[in-house]
Amino acid sequence: MRALRIAAAVELATLAALLVNLATVHTGAVAALGGPVHGTAYLAVIALTWATTPAGTARGTRSRALVPGVGGLLVLRRLRGGRPPVS
């Protein structure tokens, strides 16, 4: 669970850095470094979610990992027992 938290934080932080860079100075070095780090964190969130959540976990938990940028945070919220799903 700790690794998922770290990957989710890195995914969100790198996305924010890339978007700020895009909206302001658009430095190529930031994009060249931040892009692969963000992509790796995104894939890590997906892999860690599928590896650590049992098949019987609340419906939609695994699919939340596929949301770019905030998927890891959505998964963590669901695993912590955030808002119950709407029936």
Secondary structure, DSSP 8 states (H G I E B T S, - for coil): -HHHHHHHHHHHHHHHHHHHHHHTT--HHHHHHHHHHHHHHHHHHHHHHHHHS-TTS-TTHHHHTTSTTTHHHHHHHHHHT-S----
